[in-house]
Amino acid sequence: MDFTPCYTWPNKAFPFRNYYNGQGLRIFIIENIFHNHEWLKRYAKGIGDRDKFIVILGWHHGDWHAKHSKDCINDCGIDIDNFHILCNDIADFAIFSEHGFNCHLVNQNCFLDYNLFSINEGIQKIYDAIYVARLTPFKRHYLCDQVPNLALVCGDLHGGAQEQHVPPHAYINDVQLSPNEVQNKICQARTGLILSEIEGACFASSEYLLCGVPVVSTRSHGGRDAWYNDYNSIVCEPTPEDVAMAVRKIASNPPNPERVREQHIVLTNFFRANFVSMLQMLFDQNGVSESAHAYFKRNFIHKMRDSISPEFDSLFSW
């Protein structure tokens, strides 16, 4: 077949992890499928039945994306059973299942190390809202235009279009902040904003909640709303007026920060348990006697994948 991926990783360093390496089983964690087309195609002959790919969905995947993923692995000549999709929500699960993939309900935000984000009770609330987001158009910063006393924390763009519109604000960083500095800024805010229509599960959204800060979100696709409930968030219409109204509503009756954080951790443990169950299944099917729960605890890292340049020749030429 004639397959052309819509996008592949633009450099040699990309999300990849050799998660388990045993005689009868090897497990690799990758992000998306068709982004990895070039190296999957190059090393397909070295990929056998014992090689399993756990796929984290870093962005919203609709039916087209799922079909594109299947076309990619068919082009590479790799069996679809080699792939296990971690679905951020039920929508992802349904779509990928229809295309024949092994699917597991594991929202990628459960792999945030929640010990890295905490409630800082010694910090005073000085902002009505904070938006931690790159200044890129899909983040829809214009929806903040009527939010008073706004803090903006803008990260690197990593390529792509620069948002020209910057809403009125009380604070914006002029240099890249450290993770600890970002956490402190989040804890200074009464609400955390996330206003895109389409992206992935969005780490910043969960970082707000782990800091005990409730979320104001617009309706979205990608899985971040899996973490929201009537207590910890308001999902509003995508207008400046509705965003500002939601911020005022939360600020006037803030939820308990400890409860906001604890709810997120409870759901984190649910998704992690689903991951461990999948891992135990792979261990059992391939003669690995080790406890998946113990292995997961021993090999957990923040976000669960590395950004490295692996030596593929040594992994797939055998």
N, C-alpha and C positions, 0 to 999 in steps of 0.2 A: 504494500500500500504506500501511497505517497503522503507522508505525514510531515507537517511543519509546525513546530510548537509556537504558540503565541509569544512565549517569553522563556528564556533560560537564564540561570544565574549569570550575572555579567562579569564575574571574576572567579578566581580559583578558590576563594574562601566563601563558603556557603554553609547553610545549616545542615549538618551531617554528624552522625555519631555511630561508631561501632559499639553498640550497647551490650551485646553478649557475643562471646566467641568461644564456642566449644566444638568438640569433635563432630557431634551430630546436628548442631544448630548454630547458626549465626544470625544475630538480629541487628538491623541497622535502623536508626531513627533519621528520617528525612522530613523536609517540609515541602508539601505539595508533591505532585508526581511530574507533570509535564515541565516544570521548571528544571527538573533533573534529567531531561531527555538526552542531552549530549553525552554525559558520562554513562548513563544507563545503556545507551546504544553502543558506546565504545566497549564496554566491559560485559555485555550481555552473555557472551559465551562462557564467562567465568562465574555466572550466577546460576546456582543449582537449586535443587529441591530443599536443601538445608538452609537456604538464605531467605530470611523473612524481613520485609521492610515495613516498619511501623511509620505511618504517614500522618504527620500533624498538618492540619489545615490552617495555614497562616492567614487565609483570606476567605471571604465568602465564596462558596462554590455552588453554583446553580447547575441545572441539568447540562448545559453546554460544557461546563468545566469538568463534570464527571465523565461525560462522553469523551472529551479531549484527553482526559487522564487514561481512559481505557484504550483509546486510539494510540496513545503514546507507548504503552507497554506492549500492545499488539505489534506495533512497528518495531519494537526492540526484540520481539520474540520471547518475552518473559511471561510465564504463567500468572494469571490474575490472582491465583491462590497464594502467590508469594507476598501479596500486599494486604496489609491490615490498616484500615482507615480509622483514625481517631476523629469522631464527629463532634463538632462543637454544640450541636443541638439536634432535635428530632428531625428538622428539615434536612440537614446534611445526611442524617442516617437514612432517611427515606430515599433520597435521590441516589446516593451511592449504592444502596442495596438494590435498587431497580436496575443498575448497570452491572450487577453480579459481584460486587466487591464484598469482602469481609469487613463488617462495620462494627464499631464499638462506640458507645456513648461516653466519650471522654473529652470534656472541654479543655482546650489547651491551657487555659488560665489556672487549672488546678496544679500545674507544674511550677507556678510561681512559688518561691520559697517564702512562705508567709512570715517567717522570722525576720525577714529583711524589711518588713513594713509593719509599723506598729503605731499605736496611739501615743502621741507625745502630749501628755497632760500639762506639761510645764510651758507649753507654747500658747500664747493668747490668740484667739480668733480675730483676725484683722481684715480679712477679705470676705465678701459675701459669696464669691465663687472663684474657682480656679479652673483653668483649662490647660491641661498638660498635653500638648499636641504640636506636631510640626506645622509650620506655616505653609500648608499645602491646600489647594482648593477643596479637596474632598472632605476635609475636616470642617468646613462651613463655619469659619470664624465669624462671618457676618451675623450669624444668629445670636451672637453675644452683644450686639450693638446696644441693647437697652438694659444690660445687666450692670448694676452699679458696683463700684468698688471691686473691680475684676482684676485678678492676677493671671498673667499669661506666662507659661513656661514652655519655651519653644526649643525643640531638639534639632539635630542635624537633619537636613532634607534628604540625604542619600540619593540625590538626583531627583528629577521631576520638576514640575512647575512650582514656582514660588508664589504664594498668596500675596497679592498686592494690597488687599484690604486688611488692616489691623484695627480691631475694635477699640473704643476708648477703654483705658485700663489704668489701674493704680500702680501696677507693677508689671514689668517685662524684663526677662533676663537679657543681659547684653553679652554674656559668655555662657558656655556650656556648664550646667550645674552638675555637681556630683550626685549620685543616688541619694546620699544622706541629705544633701541640700534640697533635692526635690521632695523628699519625704517631709522635711520641715515646712516647706511651702504648702504642701497639701494639708498638713495639720493646722496651718494658719487659716484655712478656708472653712466656711460653713457648708459649702456644697462643692461637688466636683462635676464638671461639665464634660459630656462626650456627645458630639452633635453630628457626626457623620451618618449618612444613610447606609452606606455599604463599606464594610471592611471585615476584619476578622473578629475574634472574641475581645480584642483590645485590652492589652495589659494595663494601660493607664486606668481603665474603668475599675478593674479589680484592685489596683493599687489604692485608689480612693477608698474603697470599701474596707480594705485591710487596715487602713489608717483610721477607720471609724467615721469616715466622711461620706454622707449620703450622696447619691448621684442624681443629676438631672440629665436625662437622655432624650433624644428624639427616637421615634420608631426606627428600627434598623434591621439589617440582614448581616449575619456573620457569627452570631452566637453570644454576644455580650449580654443580651437580655436574659440569658439562662440564669444569671446571677441576681436578677432584680426581683423584688417583691414589693408589696404595698407599704412595707415598713422602711425599706432602705433606699427607695428611689421614687422618682416621678418620671414617667415617660410621657412627653408632651408633643404637641404639634410643632412642626419645624418652622416656626416664625419667631422673630425677635421678641414679640409681645408675650407669647406663650412661654418661652424660655425664661424671660425675666419674671413672669408671674410664678412659675414653678420654683425659681430660686427664692423669691419672697416667701412663698408658702412654707418651704422647708426651714428657712432661716427663722421664721416666726414660731415654729414648733419643731425644734430639732429632735431627731431620734437619739436614743442612747448609743454613744459610740461603741461601747463594749459589745452591745447586742448586735450592732451592724457588723462588727468584725467577726464575732462568733458565728453568725449566720453564714458568712462567707467560708469560714474554716470548716463548718459542718458539711457544706456542699462540696468543698474541695475534697474532703475525705471520701465522700460518695463517689466522685469521679475517679479518684485515685484507686479506690477499691475495684472499680470497673476495669481499670488498667491492669491491676494485679491479677484479676481473674483471667483476662486475656493472656497475660504473660504465663500464668500457671498452665493454661490450656496448651500454649506452645511448648512449654517444658514437658508436659505429659505426653503430647503427641510425638515428641522427638527424643524421648528417652532421657531427659534431664531430671535427675532426682532431687535437685535443689529446690528449696522453698522459694516461690516467686515473691512472697511477702518479704522475706529476709533479703533477697537479692535487690528488690526495689529500694528498701531502706538503705542498704549498703552502697548503692550506686546512684542515689538521687543527687541531682545537681539542679541548680536554678534554671528553669525553663527546659531542662532535660535534653537539650541538644547543644552541641558546640558549633562554633563558626570557625572551621579549620580548613586546611588544605591536605586532605588525607592522601596517603600513598596508595592509590587504587591498585597499582600493579601488584603490590604485595598482598592485597586483599582478594583480588579477583582473578589472578593468573596462577592457576594451580591445576 
